[in-house]
């Protein structure tokens, strides 16, 4: 649903439709900073944390690493608590993402959880068979993840071509 992904620009000017959807409309209205700069910066942080599309280069990182990168490098080390904005994250995931984007985000989160779980296990006589079974099933889950990503990307490409727009020669390569 986002039109622009330039985090140096005002989120609300680049994506005006988001500003009329709850809970974003209320969040924007509460911002008394000049040019809605504070709420714009928070919304870009929410985008970088939650958007699974290829526009968001941070999404491939684990969520906790993404949070640290956003705080340290985008918010320049400001004290920021993502948990205070869970309603915006939930709204982003449930209202701004398409079904295919949500599915990919869900499968990605489950993949991260599974990866962390497997990595936490120690090989022993008691756990070896269990760990081997989990590892053997990894390929099936990777196929699901790959399909979900391909569906999401195909959907974006189709949306980009809506209205009989044509891909440029560079985009066609």
C-alpha positions in Angstrom: 0.0 0.0 0.0 2.9 2.4 0.5 3.7 4.6 -2.5 7.2 5.6 -1.5 10.0 4.2 0.6 12.3 7.1 1.0 12.8 7.3 4.8 14.4 10.8 4.5 11.1 12.2 3.3 7.9 12.8 5.3 6.1 9.5 5.6 2.7 11.3 5.6 3.4 13.3 2.4 4.8 10.2 0.6 1.9 8.0 1.8 -1.1 10.2 2.4 -3.7 7.4 2.4 -2.2 5.8 5.5 -3.0 9.0 7.4 -6.7 8.4 7.1 -6.7 4.8 8.4 -6.9 4.0 12.1 -4.7 3.8 14.2 -2.5 5.9 12.0 -4.9 8.8 11.6 -5.1 9.3 15.4 -1.3 8.9 15.8 -0.7 11.5 13.1 -3.3 13.9 14.6 -1.7 13.7 18.0 1.7 14.9 16.6 2.2 18.6 17.2 5.8 18.7 15.8 6.5 20.8 12.8 5.6 19.0 9.6 4.6 15.9 11.7 8.3 15.0 11.8 8.1 12.9 15.0 5.2 10.7 13.9 6.7 10.5 10.4 10.0 9.1 11.9 8.1 6.6 14.0 6.1 5.4 11.0 9.3 4.9 9.0 10.6 2.9 12.0 7.4 0.8 12.0 7.8 0.3 8.2 11.5 -0.9 8.6 10.5 -3.2 11.4 7.4 -4.8 9.8 7.4 -4.5 6.0 8.4 -7.8 4.4 8.6 -6.5 0.9 11.9 -6.2 -1.0 11.8 -2.4 -0.5 12.8 -3.0 3.1 16.4 -4.1 3.2 16.3 -4.6 6.9 13.6 -7.3 6.9 16.1 -10.2 6.3 17.7 -9.5 9.6 16.3 -11.0 12.8 13.7 -8.8 14.5 15.9 -7.9 17.4 18.8 -6.9 15.1 16.4 -4.9 13.0 15.2 -3.0 16.1 18.8 -2.2 17.1 19.7 -1.1 13.6 16.7 1.2 13.4 17.3 2.7 16.8 21.1 3.1 16.4 21.2 4.2 12.7 17.9 5.7 11.8 16.7 7.1 15.1 20.4 7.9 15.9 20.4 6.2 19.2 17.4 8.0 20.6 15.5 6.3 23.4 12.8 4.4 21.6 10.5 1.7 22.8 8.8 -0.3 20.0 6.5 -1.8 22.6 4.8 1.6 23.0 3.8 1.5 19.4 2.5 -2.1 19.2 -0.8 -0.8 17.9 0.9 0.8 15.0 2.9 -2.4 14.2 -0.3 -4.5 14.4 -2.1 -1.9 12.2 0.7 -2.0 9.7 0.6 -5.8 9.5 -3.1 -6.2 9.4 -4.2 -3.1 7.4 -1.4 -2.1 5.2 0.0 -5.4 4.0 -1.8 -7.6 1.4 -2.8 -11.1 2.3 0.3 -12.5 0.4 2.6 -10.0 2.2 1.1 -11.0 5.6 1.5 -14.7 4.8 5.1 -14.2 3.9 5.7 -12.2 7.1 4.0 -15.0 9.1 6.1 -17.7 7.5 9.3 -15.7 8.0 8.6 -15.1 11.7 7.9 -18.8 12.2 11.1 -19.6 10.3 13.1 -17.4 12.6 11.4 -19.0 15.7 12.2 -22.4 14.4 15.8 -21.5 13.6 16.3 -20.1 17.1 14.8 -23.2 18.6 16.9 -25.6 16.6 20.0 -23.6 17.4 19.3 -23.7 21.1 19.3 -27.5 21.1 22.5 -29.4 22.1 23.3 -32.7 20.5 23.2 -35.6 22.9 22.1 -39.2 22.8 18.7 -38.1 24.0 18.2 -35.3 21.4 20.1 -36.5 18.3 17.1 -38.2 16.6 14.8 -35.2 17.4 17.3 -32.7 16.0 17.9 -34.8 12.9 14.2 -35.0 12.2 13.8 -31.2 12.6 16.8 -30.7 10.3 15.3 -33.1 7.7 12.1 -31.1 7.7 13.9 -27.8 7.2 13.7 -28.1 3.4 9.9 -28.4 3.4 9.7 -25.2 5.4 12.2 -23.4 3.2 10.1 -24.4 0.2 7.0 -22.9 1.9 9.0 -19.7 2.6 10.3 -19.5 -0.9 6.8 -19.9 -2.4 5.3 -17.3 -0.1 8.1 -14.9 -1.1 7.6 -15.6 -4.8 3.8 -15.0 -4.4 4.4 -11.7 -2.7 6.9 -10.5 -5.3 4.6 -11.6 -8.2 1.7 -9.7 -6.6 3.9 -6.6 -6.3 5.0 -6.8 -9.9 1.4 -7.2 -11.0 0.3 -4.2 -9.0 3.2 -2.2 -10.5 1.8 -3.0 -13.9 -1.8 -2.1 -13.1 -3.2 0.6 -15.3 -1.4 -0.7 -18.3 1.9 0.7 -17.1 4.9 -0.9 -18.8 8.1 -2.0 -17.2 11.1 0.0 -18.2 13.8 -1.8 -20.2 16.0 -2.0 -17.1 13.1 -3.5 -15.0 12.5 -6.1 -17.7 16.0 -7.5 -17.4 
